[in-house]
Amino acid sequence: MLDTARRVLQVEADAIVAMAQRLDERFVAAVELILSCQGRVVITGMGKSGLICQKIAATMASTGTPAFFLHPAEGIHGDLGMLMKGDVVIAVSNSGNTEEIVRILPVIKRMGLPLIAMAGHPESALARAADVLLNVAVREEACPLGLAPTASTTATLAMGDALAVALLERRGFREEDFALFHPGGALGKKLLLTVEDLMHTGSDIPLASLTTPLKDALFEISSKKLGITGVLNATGELVGVFTDGDLRRTMGRGCDVLDLPLGDVMSCHPKRILRSNLAAKAVQKMEEFSITSLFVFDDDDSTVPVGIIHLHDLLKAGVV
């Protein structure tokens, strides 16, 4: 059984490697055709190829290329009305002669829509009709009977991913753009939530002055329940922090320390983050410096904190 699984994976891996090696300027032409598209990318295929088409359309749509799947059998019964001037059509058929695909080709041509074919037979009807052919031929299917689409569908899916990623890069698609299309779940939270959305503000920010006695600072830390207080100078600028860890180190001095001013026991150069930064960046900073809180500022030049964000806030929001 394991030998069978390994053979299947190897056959499909070999199919992708072979396809990558024969990739040529036709792939570039397909990308340019889609980039120049004024409408949508309409992807059509029948059977197992149709399922692959749905995945390709979904990947493109979520990475900045408007795309949708058109079922060719439904197309010849009215759904070709979804097509409009300015669209680009990607038709997928390993044989290149799938009846439902062949029957919609005249309509695509009559409308003057550019046609990209993903086919495994360059002499097929689909390949001959295409403006650009992406050859997704495979030497063999992983199915021992040579019947069930396996390596061929894997190769087609990989070609679709290659197109989507190439388009993503050419469009300069960013994490922020990706977030707009993924508002749900953990992914959306990581890419959409900002520090400002989660930070504590106003009277909820634990703050003390350079001259505040340690015993009073402990009350501030305890009441705000964040395990930290910021230390401000006379003009309200953040110049340090005092944390639970600082307290343990201070108590280790072995003398009466509760009356010491925070300026004598604080940690200098506190870590900071901007309110406009993604919450995920706050997680990265906390991991980098092994800390659990960051004071928040309006911009890089600001020295007066406008908030504080704690690891618990990020955990509660599902960012971590």
Secondary structure as UniProt FT lines:
FT   HELIX           2..21
FT   HELIX           25..35
FT   STRAND          41..45
FT   HELIX           48..62
FT   TURN            63..64
FT   STRAND          67..70
FT   HELIX           72..75
FT   TURN            76..78
FT   HELIX           79..82
FT   TURN            85..86
FT   STRAND          88..93
FT   HELIX           99..110
FT   TURN            111..112
FT   STRAND          115..119
FT   TURN            122..123
FT   HELIX           125..129
FT   STRAND          132..135
FT   TURN            144..145
FT   HELIX           151..171
FT   HELIX           175..180
FT   HELIX           185..192
FT   HELIX           195..198
FT   HELIX           202..204
FT   STRAND          207..209
FT   TURN            210..211
FT   HELIX           214..224
FT   STRAND          228..232
FT   TURN            234..235
FT   STRAND          238..243
FT   HELIX           244..251
FT   TURN            252..253
FT   TURN            258..259
FT   HELIX           262..265
FT   STRAND          267..268
FT   STRAND          272..274
FT   TURN            275..276
FT   HELIX           279..289
FT   STRAND          293..297
FT   TURN            300..301
FT   STRAND          307..310
FT   HELIX           311..316
FT   TURN            317..318
//
